[in-house]
Amino acid sequence: MAVYSIEDETGLAKELQPSVMPLAEATKVIDFPSDARGKRTLDIGAGQSACTARLRIQGAEAYAIDPRYTDMAKLDEETSRAIEIARSRLSLHRGAAIGKRYYKLMQAARQAFKRDYRAHNRFYINAFAGDLPFDSNSFDFVFSINCITHGLDVDDVIFRRAIQEAYRVAKVRSEIQIYPFLLKSNERIRKYHERLLQEESLEYSVEAVPEFNSNRLRIRKHQQ
Ligand SMILES: C[S@@+](CC[C@H](N)C(=O)[O-])C[C@H]1O[C@@H](n2cnc3c(N)ncnc32)[C@H](O)[C@@H]1O
């Protein structure tokens, strides 16, 4: 059986390009705590997402990890390129006005990220999903958007390790949410994800996010 190695995850991380989801979308794909005050939260593979900034405004002790935090200037450059591409694609398929609107929302998320990063950079940590630099049972809410099941899952061992790490750092009686999950169009991926989760004996549910024709995964931690 293949064994997890940080070198393999480093190689894979290079292929998973940054992008940024507008905040209004992120709050639909993840069911955030209604009261974040005093909660310790973790966003895995956050890139320039605004979620951590928003959680902090709501009173959380909010952390984000991403291996690209090692070089913020490069992350910024790569994200700029990615959102230009997203804008062109959207404009081509759905019209220039929609492309422009979405581009503005992505830029707004980045601005919120940058403000929060400037003021609270110790909460943005350079790390990999498979090797979280946090104590076990230390977060009230752990989530990941377009990372664990949107890139890391091409490698069975790295995917499993990322899930194990998210589970390890979550407190007992807390939850982990991951988006997207079980893309309706792909039965093979659905079976593959579910098999791995069942092998880990995790208690999970899959919830529809109809607006995006996809689902989120919710894992409940009942024991250590
Ligand atoms: C598609 S972006 C998603 C960013 C953000 N979550 C959002 O949805 O707005 C994927 C992010 O995952 C990060 N990433 C890649 N490999 C990773 C790994 N092994 N562990 C944690 N994050 C990783 C990338 O650097 C990138 O910022």
The ligand as a MOL file (V3000), in Angstrom:
LIG
                    3D

  0  0  0     0  0            999 V3000
M  V30 BEGIN CTAB
M  V30 COUNTS 27 29 0 0 0
M  V30 BEGIN ATOM
M  V30 1 C -8.6830 26.4020 -6.5140 0
M  V30 2 S -7.8410 27.2310 -5.2020 0 CHG=1
M  V30 3 C -9.1450 27.4630 -4.0180 0
M  V30 4 C -8.9210 28.6710 -3.1300 0
M  V30 5 C -10.0550 28.9690 -2.1390 0
M  V30 6 N -10.3300 27.8330 -1.2670 0
M  V30 7 C -11.3210 29.3900 -2.8370 0
M  V30 8 O -12.1250 28.5010 -3.1500 0
M  V30 9 O -11.4970 30.5740 -3.0640 0 CHG=-1
M  V30 10 C -6.9320 25.8620 -4.5090 0
M  V30 11 C -5.9450 26.2490 -3.4310 0
M  V30 12 O -5.4310 25.0560 -2.8340 0
M  V30 13 C -4.0660 25.2660 -2.5430 0
M  V30 14 N -3.3960 23.9660 -2.4010 0
M  V30 15 C -2.7990 23.2380 -3.3600 0
M  V30 16 N -2.2900 22.1140 -2.8280 0
M  V30 17 C -2.5720 22.1520 -1.5140 0
M  V30 18 C -2.2860 21.2810 -0.4320 0
M  V30 19 N -1.6360 20.1460 -0.6250 0
M  V30 20 N -2.7140 21.6220 0.8040 0
M  V30 21 C -3.3880 22.7790 0.9900 0
M  V30 22 N -3.6790 23.6430 0.0090 0
M  V30 23 C -3.2750 23.3330 -1.2260 0
M  V30 24 C -3.5710 26.0870 -3.7200 0
M  V30 25 O -2.3560 26.7330 -3.4350 0
M  V30 26 C -4.7410 27.0260 -3.9760 0
M  V30 27 O -4.5980 28.2370 -3.2970 0
M  V30 END ATOM
M  V30 BEGIN BOND
M  V30 1 1 1 2
M  V30 2 1 2 3
M  V30 3 1 2 10
M  V30 4 1 3 4
M  V30 5 1 4 5
M  V30 6 1 5 6
M  V30 7 1 5 7
M  V30 8 2 7 8
M  V30 9 1 7 9
M  V30 10 1 10 11
M  V30 11 1 11 12
M  V30 12 1 11 26
M  V30 13 1 12 13
M  V30 14 1 13 14
M  V30 15 1 13 24
M  V30 16 1 14 15
M  V30 17 1 14 23
M  V30 18 2 15 16
M  V30 19 1 16 17
M  V30 20 1 17 18
M  V30 21 2 17 23
M  V30 22 1 18 19
M  V30 23 2 18 20
M  V30 24 1 20 21
M  V30 25 2 21 22
M  V30 26 1 22 23
M  V30 27 1 24 25
M  V30 28 1 24 26
M  V30 29 1 26 27
M  V30 END BOND
M  V30 END CTAB
M  END
